[in-house]
Amino acid sequence: MEANLEVADAIETNDLNKAYDEYCKKILSNKQILARIMKECVAEYRDIPVEEIPAYIENDPQLDVSVEDEADKIQGRNVEDQSVHGAEIKYDILFDAKLPNSDENERIGLFINIEAQNSNNNGYPLTSRAVYYCSRLLAKQKNMQGGFQNSEFQNLKKVYSIWIVMNSSKAMEGVLNKYTITEECLETKYHFPKEDYDKLSVVMIYPKREYDIKDDKNGMMKMLNLLFKAKMPAEDKKYQLSKNYGIMMTRAIDKEMDGMCDLSKGVREEGRAEGLAEGRAEGRVEGLSEGRIEMATDNVRSLMKEMKITLNEAIKILKIDETIRSEVEKAIKATN
């Protein structure tokens, strides 16, 4: 009920884009979700088991929305950057993290910025904006809490800016690119310590529009598609996140998933054009989409096979919506 009221409040502002953006930020501020992004995008955690990564994320990460005070959520750092006069920027999510194998007294090892973008059509290259964000995150560290003082540049922390673009051109779908500072010896060969210059990384992520739900590979890109692009009910998404990624459905993430499915701009933009099927046959409910029934049917069939359980048991476990249950049962029985 609380989640529905929150959605209603957002819609009543007549600003659905803002409501969608807030849900994106809330979901991406969940430590379990962040851990899987960091595992694939932040080199420093590549060899760390994904279930251990949340322990390195700040205890209390601030973001650009109000969130509940729960251990599974980051609280974040101040997202308003006014370090350059007349050039204020506002990050979506900004938090710090402790480096693996670092000194016990060193609480901050990295600053990580996450940005969620609906599309790549902004009239400028997003990669250039990401580099600028990294530069600002480096510059603002001087004389700031958790940064460095005076000329102690040896204490400059590395920064990451990770951009997730929800909708892109076909050619960009599935792209995962990383940009870093590297060393090139042009004359006398001499290598300086990598930690002296390896201070920024930009990661650009463009999830595909569709992934095979039956594919055994359950990487970060497929997870992002499931979170923000896949056309399926919230209950199906939550089941997949739990089953394939081991993400515990805490009260907070459960609520955000419900809200995201209500507000998903990708579904609204693509699904509105396709329209809803107005079923009139007995047992069908007006307005159901064929894609939703097909997805639920696949999930039920897979669960029955894996757990060797009956149709009714699978439907009960997955909590299939009453409005499509008869259609799912009919589809399963037709293929058995």
Phi and psi restraints in degrees (value plus and minus 20) as a CYANA .aco file:
   2 GLU   PHI     -82.9   -42.9
   2 GLU   PSI     -59.8   -19.8
   3 ALA   PHI     -85.0   -45.0
   3 ALA   PSI     -60.4   -20.4
   4 ASN   PHI     -83.1   -43.1
   4 ASN   PSI     -60.1   -20.1
   5 LEU   PHI     -83.7   -43.7
   5 LEU   PSI     -58.5   -18.5
   6 GLU   PHI     -85.0   -45.0
   6 GLU   PSI     -62.3   -22.3
   7 VAL   PHI     -83.7   -43.7
   7 VAL   PSI     -64.3   -24.3
   8 ALA   PHI     -79.9   -39.9
   8 ALA   PSI     -62.8   -22.8
   9 ASP   PHI     -79.9   -39.9
   9 ASP   PSI     -61.6   -21.6
  10 ALA   PHI     -86.2   -46.2
  10 ALA   PSI     -62.7   -22.7
  11 ILE   PHI     -87.0   -47.0
  11 ILE   PSI     -56.1   -16.1
  12 GLU   PHI     -83.9   -43.9
  12 GLU   PSI     -38.2     1.8
  13 THR   PHI     -97.7   -57.7
  13 THR   PSI     -25.1    14.9
  14 ASN   PHI      39.6    79.6
  14 ASN   PSI      10.7    50.7
  15 ASP   PHI    -152.4  -112.4
  15 ASP   PSI      53.3    93.3
  16 LEU   PHI     -84.1   -44.1
  16 LEU   PSI     -52.8   -12.8
  17 ASN   PHI     -80.2   -40.2
  17 ASN   PSI     -63.5   -23.5
  18 LYS   PHI     -85.0   -45.0
  18 LYS   PSI     -61.4   -21.4
  19 ALA   PHI     -81.6   -41.6
  19 ALA   PSI     -64.0   -24.0
  20 TYR   PHI     -82.2   -42.2
  20 TYR   PSI     -64.2   -24.2
  21 ASP   PHI     -80.4   -40.4
  21 ASP   PSI     -59.6   -19.6
  22 GLU   PHI     -86.2   -46.2
  22 GLU   PSI     -59.6   -19.6
  23 TYR   PHI     -87.3   -47.3
  23 TYR   PSI     -56.8   -16.8
  24 CYS   PHI     -77.5   -37.5
  24 CYS   PSI     -67.0   -27.0
  25 LYS   PHI     -85.8   -45.8
  25 LYS   PSI     -59.4   -19.4
  26 LYS   PHI     -84.9   -44.9
  26 LYS   PSI     -63.5   -23.5
  27 ILE   PHI     -86.5   -46.5
  27 ILE   PSI     -61.9   -21.9
  28 LEU   PHI     -93.6   -53.6
  28 LEU   PSI     -30.9     9.1
  29 SER   PHI    -110.9   -70.9
  29 SER   PSI     -18.2    21.8
  30 ASN   PHI     -98.0   -58.0
  30 ASN   PSI     110.5   150.5
  31 LYS   PHI     -83.1   -43.1
  31 LYS   PSI     -52.9   -12.9
  32 GLN   PHI     -87.1   -47.1
  32 GLN   PSI     -58.3   -18.3
  33 ILE   PHI     -90.6   -50.6
  33 ILE   PSI     -66.1   -26.1
  34 LEU   PHI     -79.1   -39.1
  34 LEU   PSI     -57.5   -17.5
  35 ALA   PHI     -79.4   -39.4
  35 ALA   PSI     -59.2   -19.2
  36 ARG   PHI     -95.1   -55.1
  36 ARG   PSI     -49.9    -9.9
  37 ILE   PHI     -91.3   -51.3
  37 ILE   PSI     -64.0   -24.0
  38 MET   PHI     -84.7   -44.7
  38 MET   PSI     -56.0   -16.0
  39 LYS   PHI     -77.9   -37.9
  39 LYS   PSI     -60.0   -20.0
  40 GLU   PHI    -116.5   -76.5
  40 GLU   PSI     -41.2    -1.2
  41 CYS   PHI    -130.7   -90.7
  41 CYS   PSI     -41.3    -1.3
  42 VAL   PHI    -130.2   -90.2
  42 VAL   PSI      88.6   128.6
  43 ALA   PHI     -75.4   -35.4
  43 ALA   PSI     -52.3   -12.3
  44 GLU   PHI     -85.1   -45.1
  44 GLU   PSI     -36.7     3.3
  45 TYR   PHI    -133.6   -93.6
  45 TYR   PSI     -10.8    29.2
  46 ARG   PHI     -79.2   -39.2
  46 ARG   PSI     -55.3   -15.3
  47 ASP   PHI    -117.3   -77.3
  47 ASP   PSI     -12.4    27.6
  48 ILE   PHI    -115.2   -75.2
  48 ILE   PSI     109.9   149.9
  49 PRO   PHI     -74.2   -34.2
  49 PRO   PSI     115.6   155.6
  50 VAL   PHI     -78.4   -38.4
  50 VAL   PSI     -51.6   -11.6
  51 GLU   PHI     -92.6   -52.6
  51 GLU   PSI     -33.8     6.2
  52 GLU   PHI    -113.7   -73.7
  52 GLU   PSI     -38.0     2.0
  53 ILE   PHI     -82.0   -42.0
  53 ILE   PSI     -58.9   -18.9
  54 PRO   PHI     -74.2   -34.2
  54 PRO   PSI     -47.3    -7.3
  55 ALA   PHI     -87.8   -47.8
  55 ALA   PSI     -41.1    -1.1
  56 TYR   PHI    -108.7   -68.7
  56 TYR   PSI     -36.2     3.8
  57 ILE   PHI     -97.6   -57.6
  57 ILE   PSI     123.4   163.4
  58 GLU   PHI     -65.8   -25.8
  58 GLU   PSI     129.4   169.4
  59 ASN   PHI     -89.3   -49.3
  59 ASN   PSI     -54.3   -14.3
  60 ASP   PHI    -151.2  -111.2
  60 ASP   PSI      45.6    85.6
  63 LEU   PHI    -147.6  -107.6
  63 LEU   PSI    -199.4  -159.4
  64 ASP   PHI    -100.4   -60.4
  64 ASP   PSI       0.5    40.5
  65 VAL   PHI    -165.3  -125.3
  65 VAL   PSI     143.6   183.6
  66 SER   PHI    -107.1   -67.1
  66 SER   PSI     108.5   148.5
  67 VAL   PHI    -147.2  -107.2
  67 VAL   PSI     143.5   183.5
  68 GLU   PHI     -93.1   -53.1
  68 GLU   PSI     133.2   173.2
  69 ASP   PHI    -104.9   -64.9
  69 ASP   PSI      63.7   103.7
  70 GLU   PHI    -145.4  -105.4
  70 GLU   PSI     129.6   169.6
  71 ALA   PHI     -84.1   -44.1
  71 ALA   PSI     -44.9    -4.9
  72 ASP   PHI     -99.8   -59.8
  72 ASP   PSI     -29.4    10.6
  73 LYS   PHI    -125.4   -85.4
  73 LYS   PSI     125.1   165.1
  74 ILE   PHI    -102.5   -62.5
  74 ILE   PSI     131.2   171.2
  75 GLN   PHI    -117.5   -77.5
  75 GLN   PSI     -52.9   -12.9
  76 GLY   PHI      65.7   105.7
  76 GLY   PSI     145.5   185.5
  77 ARG   PHI    -111.3   -71.3
  77 ARG   PSI     152.2   192.2
  78 ASN   PHI     -80.7   -40.7
  78 ASN   PSI     100.7   140.7
  79 VAL   PHI    -105.9   -65.9
  79 VAL   PSI     -27.9    12.1
  80 GLU   PHI    -111.3   -71.3
  80 GLU   PSI      95.1   135.1
  81 ASP   PHI    -126.4   -86.4
  81 ASP   PSI      86.9   126.9
  82 GLN   PHI    -133.4   -93.4
  82 GLN   PSI       5.4    45.4
  83 SER   PHI     -87.5   -47.5
  83 SER   PSI     -42.0    -2.0
  84 VAL   PHI    -133.0   -93.0
  84 VAL   PSI      99.1   139.1
  85 HIS   PHI     -79.5   -39.5
  85 HIS   PSI     108.0   148.0
  86 GLY   PHI      59.6    99.6
  86 GLY   PSI     -14.2    25.8
  87 ALA   PHI    -156.8  -116.8
  87 ALA   PSI      32.9    72.9
  88 GLU   PHI     -89.0   -49.0
  88 GLU   PSI     117.8   157.8
  89 ILE   PHI    -148.0  -108.0
  89 ILE   PSI     136.7   176.7
  90 LYS   PHI    -148.2  -108.2
  90 LYS   PSI      93.1   133.1
  91 TYR   PHI     -96.5   -56.5
  91 TYR   PSI     130.7   170.7
  92 ASP   PHI     -87.6   -47.6
  92 ASP   PSI     -76.7   -36.7
  93 ILE   PHI    -158.5  -118.5
  93 ILE   PSI     115.7   155.7
  94 LEU   PHI    -163.5  -123.5
  94 LEU   PSI     103.4   143.4
  95 PHE   PHI    -166.8  -126.8
  95 PHE   PSI     147.0   187.0
  96 ASP   PHI    -133.0   -93.0
  96 ASP   PSI     141.7   181.7
  97 ALA   PHI    -164.2  -124.2
  97 ALA   PSI     129.7   169.7
  98 LYS   PHI    -107.3   -67.3
  98 LYS   PSI     120.2   160.2
  99 LEU   PHI    -101.1   -61.1
  99 LEU   PSI     124.0   164.0
 100 PRO   PHI     -80.8   -40.8
 100 PRO   PSI     123.8   163.8
 101 ASN   PHI      41.9    81.9
 101 ASN   PSI       0.9    40.9
 102 SER   PHI    -105.6   -65.6
 102 SER   PSI     146.8   186.8
 103 ASP   PHI     -80.5   -40.5
 103 ASP   PSI     123.0   163.0
 104 GLU   PHI     -78.9   -38.9
 104 GLU   PSI     -50.0   -10.0
 105 ASN   PHI    -101.4   -61.4
 105 ASN   PSI     -32.0     8.0
 106 GLU   PHI    -109.8   -69.8
 106 GLU   PSI      81.0   121.0
 107 ARG   PHI     -99.4   -59.4
 107 ARG   PSI     -55.4   -15.4
 108 ILE   PHI    -131.4   -91.4
 108 ILE   PSI     105.3   145.3
 109 GLY   PHI    -136.2   -96.2
 109 GLY   PSI     -50.4   -10.4
 110 LEU   PHI    -161.2  -121.2
 110 LEU   PSI     133.6   173.6
 111 PHE   PHI    -133.5   -93.5
 111 PHE   PSI     107.9   147.9
 112 ILE   PHI    -142.8  -102.8
 112 ILE   PSI     107.3   147.3
 113 ASN   PHI    -131.7   -91.7
 113 ASN   PSI     110.0   150.0
 114 ILE   PHI    -136.0   -96.0
 114 ILE   PSI     109.1   149.1
 115 GLU   PHI    -143.9  -103.9
 115 GLU   PSI     110.0   150.0
 116 ALA   PHI    -126.7   -86.7
 116 ALA   PSI     103.2   143.2
 117 GLN   PHI    -140.8  -100.8
 117 GLN   PSI     116.1   156.1
 118 ASN   PHI     -91.4   -51.4
 118 ASN   PSI     -56.2   -16.2
 119 SER   PHI    -169.9  -129.9
 119 SER   PSI     152.4   192.4
 120 ASN   PHI    -116.7   -76.7
 120 ASN   PSI     -19.9    20.1
 121 ASN   PHI    -112.0   -72.0
 121 ASN   PSI      61.8   101.8
 122 ASN   PHI    -137.6   -97.6
 122 ASN   PSI     -18.3    21.7
 123 GLY   PHI      62.9   102.9
 123 GLY   PSI     -17.1    22.9
 124 TYR   PHI    -173.6  -133.6
 124 TYR   PSI     139.9   179.9
 125 PRO   PHI     -94.7   -54.7
 125 PRO   PSI     103.7   143.7
 126 LEU   PHI     -80.9   -40.9
 126 LEU   PSI     -52.5   -12.5
 127 THR   PHI     -81.8   -41.8
 127 THR   PSI     -58.8   -18.8
 128 SER   PHI     -84.5   -44.5
 128 SER   PSI     -60.1   -20.1
 129 ARG   PHI     -84.7   -44.7
 129 ARG   PSI     -58.1   -18.1
 130 ALA   PHI     -84.2   -44.2
 130 ALA   PSI     -60.1   -20.1
 131 VAL   PHI     -83.3   -43.3
 131 VAL   PSI     -60.4   -20.4
 132 TYR   PHI     -82.4   -42.4
 132 TYR   PSI     -62.5   -22.5
 133 TYR   PHI     -80.7   -40.7
 133 TYR   PSI     -61.9   -21.9
 134 CYS   PHI     -81.3   -41.3
 134 CYS   PSI     -62.9   -22.9
 135 SER   PHI     -81.6   -41.6
 135 SER   PSI     -61.8   -21.8
 136 ARG   PHI     -85.1   -45.1
 136 ARG   PSI     -59.5   -19.5
 137 LEU   PHI     -87.0   -47.0
 137 LEU   PSI     -50.5   -10.5
 138 LEU   PHI     -93.4   -53.4
 138 LEU   PSI     -67.2   -27.2
 139 ALA   PHI     -84.6   -44.6
 139 ALA   PSI     -58.3   -18.3
 140 LYS   PHI     -93.6   -53.6
 140 LYS   PSI     -27.6    12.4
 141 GLN   PHI     -90.9   -50.9
 141 GLN   PSI     -42.6    -2.6
 142 LYS   PHI     -87.7   -47.7
 142 LYS   PSI     103.6   143.6
 143 ASN   PHI      43.1    83.1
 143 ASN   PSI       4.5    44.5
 144 MET   PHI    -127.1   -87.1
 144 MET   PSI     139.7   179.7
 145 GLN   PHI     -85.7   -45.7
 145 GLN   PSI     105.6   145.6
 146 GLY   PHI      68.4   108.4
 146 GLY   PSI     -24.3    15.7
 147 GLY   PHI    -119.2   -79.2
 147 GLY   PSI    -152.5  -112.5
 148 PHE   PHI    -154.6  -114.6
 148 PHE   PSI     140.6   180.6
 149 GLN   PHI    -129.3   -89.3
 149 GLN   PSI     125.0   165.0
 150 ASN   PHI      32.4    72.4
 150 ASN   PSI    -138.8   -98.8
 151 SER   PHI    -129.3   -89.3
 151 SER   PSI       7.1    47.1
 152 GLU   PHI    -104.2   -64.2
 152 GLU   PSI      42.0    82.0
 153 PHE   PHI     -85.7   -45.7
 153 PHE   PSI     -36.6     3.4
 154 GLN   PHI     -84.3   -44.3
 154 GLN   PSI     -35.6     4.4
 155 ASN   PHI    -117.8   -77.8
 155 ASN   PSI     -12.1    27.9
 156 LEU   PHI     -84.8   -44.8
 156 LEU   PSI     106.7   146.7
 157 LYS   PHI    -109.2   -69.2
 157 LYS   PSI     124.3   164.3
 158 LYS   PHI     -88.5   -48.5
 158 LYS   PSI     126.8   166.8
 159 VAL   PHI    -143.6  -103.6
 159 VAL   PSI     127.3   167.3
 160 TYR   PHI    -142.4  -102.4
 160 TYR   PSI     119.2   159.2
 161 SER   PHI    -145.0  -105.0
 161 SER   PSI      92.6   132.6
 162 ILE   PHI    -131.4   -91.4
 162 ILE   PSI      99.6   139.6
 163 TRP   PHI    -131.5   -91.5
 163 TRP   PSI     105.9   145.9
 164 ILE   PHI    -131.7   -91.7
 164 ILE   PSI      93.0   133.0
 165 VAL   PHI    -121.6   -81.6
 165 VAL   PSI      93.0   133.0
 166 MET   PHI     -90.1   -50.1
 166 MET   PSI     -60.7   -20.7
 167 ASN   PHI    -147.2  -107.2
 167 ASN   PSI     107.4   147.4
 168 SER   PHI    -164.3  -124.3
 168 SER   PSI     155.6   195.6
 169 SER   PHI     -88.3   -48.3
 169 SER   PSI     140.2   180.2
 170 LYS   PHI     -76.3   -36.3
 170 LYS   PSI     -58.8   -18.8
 171 ALA   PHI     -85.0   -45.0
 171 ALA   PSI     -47.2    -7.2
 172 MET   PHI    -110.2   -70.2
 172 MET   PSI     -34.6     5.4
 173 GLU   PHI     -79.9   -39.9
 173 GLU   PSI     111.7   151.7
 174 GLY   PHI      66.9   106.9
 174 GLY   PSI     -17.1    22.9
 175 VAL   PHI     -96.8   -56.8
 175 VAL   PSI     115.1   155.1
 176 LEU   PHI    -158.3  -118.3
 176 LEU   PSI      75.3   115.3
 177 ASN   PHI    -132.2   -92.2
 177 ASN   PSI     125.5   165.5
 178 LYS   PHI    -146.9  -106.9
 178 LYS   PSI     118.5   158.5
 179 TYR   PHI    -146.2  -106.2
 179 TYR   PSI     107.6   147.6
 180 THR   PHI    -157.6  -117.6
 180 THR   PSI     152.7   192.7
 181 ILE   PHI    -111.5   -71.5
 181 ILE   PSI     107.6   147.6
 182 THR   PHI    -144.2  -104.2
 182 THR   PSI     143.6   183.6
 183 GLU   PHI    -121.9   -81.9
 183 GLU   PSI     116.4   156.4
 184 GLU   PHI    -152.2  -112.2
 184 GLU   PSI      98.6   138.6
 185 CYS   PHI    -105.5   -65.5
 185 CYS   PSI      90.7   130.7
 186 LEU   PHI    -109.8   -69.8
 186 LEU   PSI     -45.2    -5.2
 187 GLU   PHI    -151.6  -111.6
 187 GLU   PSI    -132.9   -92.9
 188 THR   PHI     -77.8   -37.8
 188 THR   PSI     108.2   148.2
 189 LYS   PHI     -97.3   -57.3
 189 LYS   PSI      96.1   136.1
 190 TYR   PHI    -171.8  -131.8
 190 TYR   PSI     110.5   150.5
 191 HIS   PHI    -128.0   -88.0
 191 HIS   PSI     101.7   141.7
 192 PHE   PHI    -103.7   -63.7
 192 PHE   PSI     137.2   177.2
 193 PRO   PHI     -76.0   -36.0
 193 PRO   PSI     112.8   152.8
 194 LYS   PHI     -78.4   -38.4
 194 LYS   PSI     -56.0   -16.0
 195 GLU   PHI     -85.7   -45.7
 195 GLU   PSI     -33.7     6.3
 196 ASP   PHI     -96.1   -56.1
 196 ASP   PSI     -47.9    -7.9
 197 TYR   PHI    -142.9  -102.9
 197 TYR   PSI     -35.8     4.2
 198 ASP   PHI     -99.5   -59.5
 198 ASP   PSI      56.0    96.0
 199 LYS   PHI    -133.3   -93.3
 199 LYS   PSI     -27.5    12.5
 200 LEU   PHI    -168.6  -128.6
 200 LEU   PSI     126.3   166.3
 201 SER   PHI    -162.4  -122.4
 201 SER   PSI     112.6   152.6
 202 VAL   PHI    -129.5   -89.5
 202 VAL   PSI     113.6   153.6
 203 VAL   PHI    -145.7  -105.7
 203 VAL   PSI     104.8   144.8
 204 MET   PHI    -131.5   -91.5
 204 MET   PSI     103.9   143.9
 205 ILE   PHI    -140.7  -100.7
 205 ILE   PSI     107.0   147.0
 206 TYR   PHI    -147.9  -107.9
 206 TYR   PSI      67.3   107.3
 207 PRO   PHI     -80.0   -40.0
 207 PRO   PSI     129.2   169.2
 208 LYS   PHI     -89.6   -49.6
 208 LYS   PSI     140.5   180.5
 209 ARG   PHI     -89.5   -49.5
 209 ARG   PSI     -55.0   -15.0
 210 GLU   PHI    -161.5  -121.5
 210 GLU   PSI     125.5   165.5
 211 TYR   PHI    -150.2  -110.2
 211 TYR   PSI     132.9   172.9
 212 ASP   PHI     -95.5   -55.5
 212 ASP   PSI      93.9   133.9
 213 ILE   PHI     -84.0   -44.0
 213 ILE   PSI     -41.0    -1.0
 214 LYS   PHI    -106.6   -66.6
 214 LYS   PSI     -28.3    11.7
 215 ASP   PHI     -83.4   -43.4
 215 ASP   PSI     113.3   153.3
 216 ASP   PHI     -91.1   -51.1
 216 ASP   PSI     -40.3    -0.3
 217 LYS   PHI     -98.5   -58.5
 217 LYS   PSI      96.3   136.3
 218 ASN   PHI    -138.5   -98.5
 218 ASN   PSI      42.8    82.8
 219 GLY   PHI    -101.5   -61.5
 219 GLY   PSI    -196.4  -156.4
 220 MET   PHI     -80.9   -40.9
 220 MET   PSI     -61.4   -21.4
 221 MET   PHI     -82.5   -42.5
 221 MET   PSI     -61.9   -21.9
 222 LYS   PHI     -86.9   -46.9
 222 LYS   PSI     -55.8   -15.8
 223 MET   PHI     -83.6   -43.6
 223 MET   PSI     -62.9   -22.9
 224 LEU   PHI     -85.6   -45.6
 224 LEU   PSI     -57.8   -17.8
 225 ASN   PHI     -81.7   -41.7
 225 ASN   PSI     -63.2   -23.2
 226 LEU   PHI     -82.9   -42.9
 226 LEU   PSI     -60.3   -20.3
 227 LEU   PHI     -90.0   -50.0
 227 LEU   PSI     -60.8   -20.8
 228 PHE   PHI    -140.6  -100.6
 228 PHE   PSI     -36.2     3.8
 229 LYS   PHI    -143.9  -103.9
 229 LYS   PSI     -52.5   -12.5
 230 ALA   PHI     -80.5   -40.5
 230 ALA   PSI     117.6   157.6
 231 LYS   PHI    -112.5   -72.5
 231 LYS   PSI      68.3   108.3
 232 MET   PHI    -174.8  -134.8
 232 MET   PSI     137.1   177.1
 233 PRO   PHI     -81.5   -41.5
 233 PRO   PSI     137.7   177.7
 234 ALA   PHI     -77.8   -37.8
 234 ALA   PSI     -59.6   -19.6
 235 GLU   PHI     -82.6   -42.6
 235 GLU   PSI     -59.2   -19.2
 236 ASP   PHI     -86.5   -46.5
 236 ASP   PSI     -60.5   -20.5
 237 LYS   PHI     -83.0   -43.0
 237 LYS   PSI     -64.4   -24.4
 238 LYS   PHI     -84.4   -44.4
 238 LYS   PSI     -56.6   -16.6
 239 TYR   PHI     -84.3   -44.3
 239 TYR   PSI     -65.7   -25.7
 240 GLN   PHI     -83.5   -43.5
 240 GLN   PSI     -61.3   -21.3
 241 LEU   PHI     -82.3   -42.3
 241 LEU   PSI     -59.5   -19.5
 242 SER   PHI     -92.6   -52.6
 242 SER   PSI     -65.5   -25.5
 243 LYS   PHI     -91.7   -51.7
 243 LYS   PSI     -65.8   -25.8
 244 ASN   PHI    -113.2   -73.2
 244 ASN   PSI     -42.2    -2.2
 245 TYR   PHI    -140.9  -100.9
 245 TYR   PSI     -23.9    16.1
 246 GLY   PHI      47.0    87.0
 246 GLY   PSI       4.0    44.0
 247 ILE   PHI    -104.2   -64.2
 247 ILE   PSI      99.5   139.5
 248 MET   PHI     -91.5   -51.5
 248 MET   PSI     111.9   151.9
 249 MET   PHI    -102.7   -62.7
 249 MET   PSI      57.9    97.9
 250 THR   PHI     -88.4   -48.4
 250 THR   PSI     146.3   186.3
 251 ARG   PHI     -77.6   -37.6
 251 ARG   PSI     -59.2   -19.2
 252 ALA   PHI     -86.8   -46.8
 252 ALA   PSI     -70.5   -30.5
 253 ILE   PHI     -91.3   -51.3
 253 ILE   PSI     -50.3   -10.3
 254 ASP   PHI     -81.5   -41.5
 254 ASP   PSI     -63.4   -23.4
 255 LYS   PHI     -86.3   -46.3
 255 LYS   PSI     -62.2   -22.2
 256 GLU   PHI     -87.2   -47.2
 256 GLU   PSI     -56.6   -16.6
 257 MET   PHI     -83.2   -43.2
 257 MET   PSI     -61.6   -21.6
 258 ASP   PHI     -80.8   -40.8
 258 ASP   PSI     -64.0   -24.0
 259 GLY   PHI     -86.2   -46.2
 259 GLY   PSI     -59.5   -19.5
 260 MET   PHI     -83.5   -43.5
 260 MET   PSI     -60.4   -20.4
 261 CYS   PHI     -87.5   -47.5
 261 CYS   PSI     -50.6   -10.6
 262 ASP   PHI     -91.3   -51.3
 262 ASP   PSI     -55.1   -15.1
 263 LEU   PHI    -126.2   -86.2
 263 LEU   PSI     -24.5    15.5
 264 SER   PHI     -68.6   -28.6
 264 SER   PSI      93.5   133.5
 265 LYS   PHI     -86.1   -46.1
 265 LYS   PSI     -56.2   -16.2
 266 GLY   PHI     -79.8   -39.8
 266 GLY   PSI     -62.4   -22.4
 267 VAL   PHI     -87.8   -47.8
 267 VAL   PSI     -60.0   -20.0
 268 ARG   PHI     -86.2   -46.2
 268 ARG   PSI     -61.9   -21.9
 269 GLU   PHI     -91.6   -51.6
 269 GLU   PSI     -61.8   -21.8
 270 GLU   PHI    -107.0   -67.0
 270 GLU   PSI     -60.3   -20.3
 271 GLY   PHI     -92.1   -52.1
 271 GLY   PSI     -52.2   -12.2
 272 ARG   PHI     -83.6   -43.6
 272 ARG   PSI     -59.4   -19.4
 273 ALA   PHI     -87.2   -47.2
 273 ALA   PSI     -56.6   -16.6
 274 GLU   PHI     -94.6   -54.6
 274 GLU   PSI     -52.0   -12.0
 275 GLY   PHI      62.0   102.0
 275 GLY   PSI     146.4   186.4
 276 LEU   PHI    -122.3   -82.3
 276 LEU   PSI     121.6   161.6
 277 ALA   PHI     -91.9   -51.9
 277 ALA   PSI     110.5   150.5
 278 GLU   PHI    -118.5   -78.5
 278 GLU   PSI      61.2   101.2
 279 GLY   PHI     -88.1   -48.1
 279 GLY   PSI     112.4   152.4
 280 ARG   PHI    -138.1   -98.1
 280 ARG   PSI     -33.0     7.0
 281 ALA   PHI     -87.0   -47.0
 281 ALA   PSI     133.0   173.0
 282 GLU   PHI     -82.1   -42.1
 282 GLU   PSI     117.6   157.6
 283 GLY   PHI      70.8   110.8
 283 GLY   PSI     -29.3    10.7
 284 ARG   PHI    -124.0   -84.0
 284 ARG   PSI     130.8   170.8
 285 VAL   PHI    -129.3   -89.3
 285 VAL   PSI     114.9   154.9
 286 GLU   PHI     -78.9   -38.9
 286 GLU   PSI     112.9   152.9
 287 GLY   PHI      73.5   113.5
 287 GLY   PSI     -16.1    23.9
 288 LEU   PHI     -99.3   -59.3
 288 LEU   PSI     124.1   164.1
 289 SER   PHI    -113.1   -73.1
 289 SER   PSI     122.5   162.5
 290 GLU   PHI     -83.9   -43.9
 290 GLU   PSI     -54.0   -14.0
 291 GLY   PHI     -83.1   -43.1
 291 GLY   PSI     -56.7   -16.7
 292 ARG   PHI     -87.0   -47.0
 292 ARG   PSI     -61.8   -21.8
 293 ILE   PHI     -85.3   -45.3
 293 ILE   PSI     -63.9   -23.9
 294 GLU   PHI     -81.7   -41.7
 294 GLU   PSI     -62.5   -22.5
 295 MET   PHI     -85.0   -45.0
 295 MET   PSI     -63.6   -23.6
 296 ALA   PHI     -84.1   -44.1
 296 ALA   PSI     -58.6   -18.6
 297 THR   PHI     -82.8   -42.8
 297 THR   PSI     -64.6   -24.6
 298 ASP   PHI     -80.9   -40.9
 298 ASP   PSI     -61.8   -21.8
 299 ASN   PHI     -84.5   -44.5
 299 ASN   PSI     -63.2   -23.2
 300 VAL   PHI     -84.3   -44.3
 300 VAL   PSI     -65.7   -25.7
 301 ARG   PHI     -81.0   -41.0
 301 ARG   PSI     -63.1   -23.1
 302 SER   PHI     -83.9   -43.9
 302 SER   PSI     -62.6   -22.6
 303 LEU   PHI     -86.2   -46.2
 303 LEU   PSI     -60.1   -20.1
 304 MET   PHI     -80.0   -40.0
 304 MET   PSI     -61.5   -21.5
 305 LYS   PHI     -90.1   -50.1
 305 LYS   PSI     -65.1   -25.1
 306 GLU   PHI     -89.8   -49.8
 306 GLU   PSI     -61.4   -21.4
 307 MET   PHI    -118.9   -78.9
 307 MET   PSI     -23.2    16.8
 308 LYS   PHI      32.7    72.7
 308 LYS   PSI      35.6    75.6
 309 ILE   PHI    -142.4  -102.4
 309 ILE   PSI     149.5   189.5
 310 THR   PHI     -98.3   -58.3
 310 THR   PSI     147.8   187.8
 311 LEU   PHI     -79.5   -39.5
 311 LEU   PSI     -67.3   -27.3
 312 ASN   PHI     -82.8   -42.8
 312 ASN   PSI     -58.3   -18.3
 313 GLU   PHI     -85.8   -45.8
 313 GLU   PSI     -62.4   -22.4
 314 ALA   PHI     -84.3   -44.3
 314 ALA   PSI     -62.8   -22.8
 315 ILE   PHI     -83.0   -43.0
 315 ILE   PSI     -57.9   -17.9
 316 LYS   PHI     -88.2   -48.2
 316 LYS   PSI     -63.8   -23.8
 317 ILE   PHI     -83.1   -43.1
 317 ILE   PSI     -62.8   -22.8
 318 LEU   PHI    -101.2   -61.2
 318 LEU   PSI     -28.2    11.8
 319 LYS   PHI      34.0    74.0
 319 LYS   PSI      30.2    70.2
 320 ILE   PHI     -81.5   -41.5
 320 ILE   PSI     113.7   153.7
 321 ASP   PHI     -75.1   -35.1
 321 ASP   PSI     116.2   156.2
 322 GLU   PHI     -77.1   -37.1
 322 GLU   PSI     -51.5   -11.5
 323 THR   PHI     -89.6   -49.6
 323 THR   PSI     -39.1     0.9
 324 ILE   PHI    -140.3  -100.3
 324 ILE   PSI     -18.2    21.8
 325 ARG   PHI     -79.3   -39.3
 325 ARG   PSI     -64.9   -24.9
 326 SER   PHI     -84.1   -44.1
 326 SER   PSI     -56.6   -16.6
 327 GLU   PHI     -87.9   -47.9
 327 GLU   PSI     -58.8   -18.8
 328 VAL   PHI     -85.5   -45.5
 328 VAL   PSI     -65.4   -25.4
 329 GLU   PHI     -80.2   -40.2
 329 GLU   PSI     -62.9   -22.9
 330 LYS   PHI     -82.1   -42.1
 330 LYS   PSI     -62.0   -22.0
 331 ALA   PHI     -86.8   -46.8
 331 ALA   PSI     -59.9   -19.9
 332 ILE   PHI     -86.3   -46.3
 332 ILE   PSI     -67.4   -27.4
 333 LYS   PHI     -84.8   -44.8
 333 LYS   PSI     -49.2    -9.2
 334 ALA   PHI     -90.4   -50.4
 334 ALA   PSI     -43.3    -3.3
 335 THR   PHI    -122.8   -82.8
 335 THR   PSI     -23.4    16.6
